[in-house]
């Protein structure tokens, strides 16, 4: 398992970049504008972590992900922290092991690529398949979402 990023929702992307970039000195390493989903993701890293990010294969890590939803939303104070993200070698084996430990898979890996669980304190944790998505398979393919993530 490899730590990837922590996601934070932001209301004003320019103000957030001024804070995290100009004030804290984090550097932008990737940006995704998604017209269909109406959001922008900006990945930032600390200067001392830039070498690790450059060596990352696939997803840049370790980073902070700023998520800016283009349409105004009210998250409430508790929803500005988004989630921790880890890359795993086999998302199905990871989710199966967690289920055996009694952990609810809130967002099953139906796509062979992404899953979410929550900690006992309700922190969301995302798991992303290393490399290409695994072929969809049961029981994950037909497993519904449970709760929030």
Number of C-alpha atoms within 10 A of each C-alpha: 13 14 15 22 23 20 21 17 19 17 18 13 18 12 12 16 20 13 13 19 17 12 10 11 15 22 20 19 16 14 13 11 12 12 9 6 9 11 14 17 20 20 22 27 25 18 13 9 15 20 12 15 21 11 10 13 11 10 15 21 27 22 27 24 26 25 21 21 18 15 8 9 8 8 11 7 7 7 12 15 16 19 21 19 24 19 21 19 14 18 22 24 11 15 21 14 12 14 13 9 9 9 15 18 23 20 21 25 28 21 15 20 22 21 25 23 25 19 11 8 6 10 15 19 18 22 27 24 22 20 14 10 15 17 10 15 13 10 11 19 14 12 14 12 16 13 11 12 19
